[in-house]
Amino acid sequence: MIPFERSWPYDVIAGDVYVQKCPFCEQENVLLPMKPHELQSVREGKKKLLVFPCCHNKVTVLNSDSDYILTDQVLR
């Protein structure tokens, strides 16, 4: 079972990965420095350091599905 408190929803729009709201500073519509092919490599087991460009907070992405990324930190 995926820990819901460590997951965050994302969207892929025109080849870019967005989150509706930053879990740290709550800025809306944040473009993440990730591409959809990186989400696929995360699904295959590769970890990815993700730095939010709005506030420079960092999380490690451990897994993903078509709607959520799973991180190493509690986000909710």
Short mmCIF file of the C-alpha atoms (twelve columns), coordinates in Angstrom:
data_MODEL
# 
_entry.id   MODEL 
# 
loop_
_atom_site.group_PDB 
_atom_site.id 
_atom_site.type_symbol 
_atom_site.label_atom_id 
_atom_site.label_alt_id 
_atom_site.label_comp_id 
_atom_site.label_asym_id 
_atom_site.label_seq_id 
_atom_site.Cartn_x 
_atom_site.Cartn_y 
_atom_site.Cartn_z 
_atom_site.pdbx_PDB_model_num 
ATOM 1  C CA . MET A 1  0.000  0.000  0.000   1 
ATOM 2  C CA . ILE A 2  1.354  3.434  -0.967  1 
ATOM 3  C CA . PRO A 3  1.754  5.880  1.945   1 
ATOM 4  C CA . PHE A 4  -0.638 8.666  0.986   1 
ATOM 5  C CA . GLU A 5  1.100  11.265 3.179   1 
ATOM 6  C CA . ARG A 6  4.308  10.874 1.126   1 
ATOM 7  C CA . SER A 7  2.658  11.161 -2.289  1 
ATOM 8  C CA . TRP A 8  1.877  14.247 -4.366  1 
ATOM 9  C CA . PRO A 9  -0.253 14.557 -7.539  1 
ATOM 10 C CA . TYR A 10 1.252  15.721 -10.807 1 
ATOM 11 C CA . ASP A 11 0.131  16.353 -14.388 1 
ATOM 12 C CA . VAL A 12 1.933  15.988 -17.700 1 
ATOM 13 C CA . ILE A 13 0.994  18.794 -20.096 1 
ATOM 14 C CA . ALA A 14 2.653  19.171 -23.508 1 
ATOM 15 C CA . GLY A 15 5.681  17.128 -22.438 1 
ATOM 16 C CA . ASP A 16 6.224  19.017 -19.170 1 
ATOM 17 C CA . VAL A 17 5.542  17.841 -15.611 1 
ATOM 18 C CA . TYR A 18 3.541  20.182 -13.367 1 
ATOM 19 C CA . VAL A 19 2.149  20.107 -9.848  1 
ATOM 20 C CA . GLN A 20 -0.969 22.120 -9.091  1 
ATOM 21 C CA . LYS A 21 0.487  23.403 -5.826  1 
ATOM 22 C CA . CYS A 22 3.918  23.208 -4.198  1 
ATOM 23 C CA . PRO A 23 3.732  21.154 -0.980  1 
ATOM 24 C CA . PHE A 24 6.174  23.524 0.750   1 
ATOM 25 C CA . CYS A 25 5.426  27.135 -0.278  1 
ATOM 26 C CA . GLU A 26 1.969  26.513 -1.819  1 
ATOM 27 C CA . GLN A 27 2.758  28.322 -5.078  1 
ATOM 28 C CA . GLU A 28 0.346  27.223 -7.796  1 
ATOM 29 C CA . ASN A 29 1.097  25.619 -11.189 1 
ATOM 30 C CA . VAL A 30 4.761  24.772 -10.615 1 
ATOM 31 C CA . LEU A 31 6.743  23.437 -13.571 1 
ATOM 32 C CA . LEU A 32 8.970  20.646 -12.254 1 
ATOM 33 C CA . PRO A 33 12.490 20.076 -13.587 1 
ATOM 34 C CA . MET A 34 11.510 16.579 -14.760 1 
ATOM 35 C CA . LYS A 35 10.479 15.106 -18.070 1 
ATOM 36 C CA . PRO A 36 7.988  12.271 -18.618 1 
ATOM 37 C CA . HIS A 37 10.784 9.832  -19.552 1 
ATOM 38 C CA . GLU A 38 12.331 10.439 -16.100 1 
ATOM 39 C CA . LEU A 39 9.029  9.428  -14.492 1 
ATOM 40 C CA . GLN A 40 9.277  6.152  -16.407 1 
ATOM 41 C CA . SER A 41 12.816 5.517  -15.123 1 
ATOM 42 C CA . VAL A 42 11.585 6.195  -11.571 1 
ATOM 43 C CA . ARG A 43 8.880  3.541  -12.095 1 
ATOM 44 C CA . GLU A 44 11.650 1.141  -13.085 1 
ATOM 45 C CA . GLY A 45 13.484 1.687  -9.783  1 
ATOM 46 C CA . LYS A 46 15.780 4.663  -10.313 1 
ATOM 47 C CA . LYS A 47 15.586 7.377  -7.635  1 
ATOM 48 C CA . LYS A 48 15.433 11.061 -8.668  1 
ATOM 49 C CA . LEU A 49 16.337 14.137 -6.637  1 
ATOM 50 C CA . LEU A 50 13.636 16.725 -7.246  1 
ATOM 51 C CA . VAL A 51 14.272 20.381 -6.391  1 
ATOM 52 C CA . PHE A 52 11.174 22.556 -6.482  1 
ATOM 53 C CA . PRO A 53 12.096 25.688 -8.496  1 
ATOM 54 C CA . CYS A 54 9.767  27.965 -6.507  1 
ATOM 55 C CA . CYS A 55 11.277 27.497 -3.031  1 
ATOM 56 C CA . HIS A 56 14.308 25.190 -3.631  1 
ATOM 57 C CA . ASN A 57 13.093 22.501 -1.227  1 
ATOM 58 C CA . LYS A 58 14.311 19.007 -2.105  1 
ATOM 59 C CA . VAL A 59 12.717 15.568 -2.079  1 
ATOM 60 C CA . THR A 60 13.798 12.235 -3.475  1 
ATOM 61 C CA . VAL A 61 11.257 10.647 -5.791  1 
ATOM 62 C CA . LEU A 62 11.127 6.925  -5.053  1 
ATOM 63 C CA . ASN A 63 8.283  5.804  -7.319  1 
ATOM 64 C CA . SER A 64 5.491  7.115  -9.486  1 
ATOM 65 C CA . ASP A 65 2.315  6.073  -11.198 1 
ATOM 66 C CA . SER A 66 0.185  7.893  -13.763 1 
ATOM 67 C CA . ASP A 67 -1.110 10.416 -11.192 1 
ATOM 68 C CA . TYR A 68 1.207  10.598 -8.146  1 
ATOM 69 C CA . ILE A 69 4.881  10.712 -7.264  1 
ATOM 70 C CA . LEU A 70 6.033  8.924  -4.095  1 
ATOM 71 C CA . THR A 71 8.749  10.724 -2.126  1 
ATOM 72 C CA . ASP A 72 10.978 10.045 0.862   1 
ATOM 73 C CA . GLN A 73 9.356  12.837 2.936   1 
ATOM 74 C CA . VAL A 74 5.925  13.474 4.374   1 
ATOM 75 C CA . LEU A 75 4.265  16.098 2.167   1 
ATOM 76 C CA . ARG A 76 0.744  16.198 3.633   1 
# 
